[in-house]
């Protein structure tokens, strides 16, 4: 996970660049959002996601794996 913030003070947004696969990273993302009292935006879908609604993350992984030719099955 890569964390990017702008140069503004105070910071008004954080961008997380997630690499890898699986849902384990989502626990960290949502814990960070909770600690910062903010919401999680899925840039691929342009919508907010919640711990119970992560279809954008799964769709991204499928797209990425297909584009890289690493799909299983």
C-alpha positions in Angstrom: 0.0 0.0 0.0 1.3 3.4 -0.9 0.0 6.5 0.8 -0.1 9.9 -1.0 -1.2 13.2 0.4 -1.0 16.7 -1.0 1.0 19.6 0.2 -2.0 21.5 1.7 -2.2 22.0 5.4 -4.6 20.7 6.7 -4.8 17.7 4.5 -8.2 17.2 2.9 -7.7 13.9 1.1 -5.5 10.8 1.1 -4.9 8.5 -1.8 -4.1 4.9 -1.1 -2.6 2.9 -4.0 -3.2 -0.8 -3.2 -1.1 -3.5 -4.8 -1.6 -7.2 -4.5 -4.7 -9.3 -4.2 -7.3 -10.5 -1.7 -9.5 -8.8 0.9 -7.0 -8.6 3.8 -5.9 -5.1 2.8 -9.5 -3.9 3.0 -9.4 -4.3 6.8 -6.5 -1.9 7.0 -8.2 0.6 4.6 -11.4 0.7 6.6 -9.5 0.9 10.0 -7.6 3.8 8.6 -10.7 5.5 7.4 -12.4 5.0 10.8 -9.3 6.4 12.6 -9.4 9.5 10.4 -13.2 9.8 10.4 -13.5 9.6 6.7 -15.1 7.6 3.9 -13.5 5.2 1.4 -14.0 6.1 -2.3 -13.4 3.4 -4.9 -11.8 5.3 -7.8 -12.4 2.5 -10.3 -16.2 2.8 -9.7 -16.4 6.4 -8.5 -18.5 5.3 -5.5 -18.1 5.0 -1.8 -17.5 1.5 -0.5 -18.2 -0.1 2.8 -16.9 -3.2 4.5 -20.0 -5.0 3.3 -20.0 -3.6 -0.3 -16.6 -4.2 -1.9 -17.6 -5.3 -5.4 -15.5 -2.5 -7.0 -12.3 -4.0 -5.4 -13.2 -7.5 -6.7 -14.0 -6.1 -10.2 -10.7 -4.2 -10.3 -8.8 -7.4 -9.4 -10.5 -9.3 -12.1 -9.9 -6.6 -14.7 -6.2 -6.3 -13.6 -5.7 -10.1 -13.7 -7.3 -10.3 -17.1 -5.3 -7.4 -18.5 -2.1 -9.0 -17.2 -3.0 -12.4 -18.4 -2.9 -13.9 -14.9 -6.5 -15.1 -14.6 -7.1 -18.5 -13.2 -9.6 -20.9 -14.7 
